[in-house]
Amino acid sequence: MSGCNFTIPFEGSSEKVLVKARFAVESQGGNFTGDAASGNFDVSVFGNNIAGSYTVNVQVLEIVISSKPFMIPCSVIEGFLKNQIGKD
């Protein structure tokens, strides 16, 4: 199980972006904890856990995936979150 890092730039308030991120994780049966500055999340995919943390740095959401199945590339996780957070 390896990890990865990526950033998601956003416009508007961090609270709005985090509501979208929380929904993206919880709609997949995961857990999302934290506040407007930082937090953690985890979700089970195909019986494997994806876990990570986030930090808000001005208008950028910094994501660190600390645990993921090797069969799921970082780019898939990043693409899913960017797609979910980019929706209005």
Secondary structure, 3 states (H helix, E strand, C coil): CCCEEEEEECCCCHHHHHHHHHHHHHCCCCEEEECCCEEEEEEEECCEEEEEEEEEECCEEEEEEEECCCCCCHHHHHHHHHHHHHCC
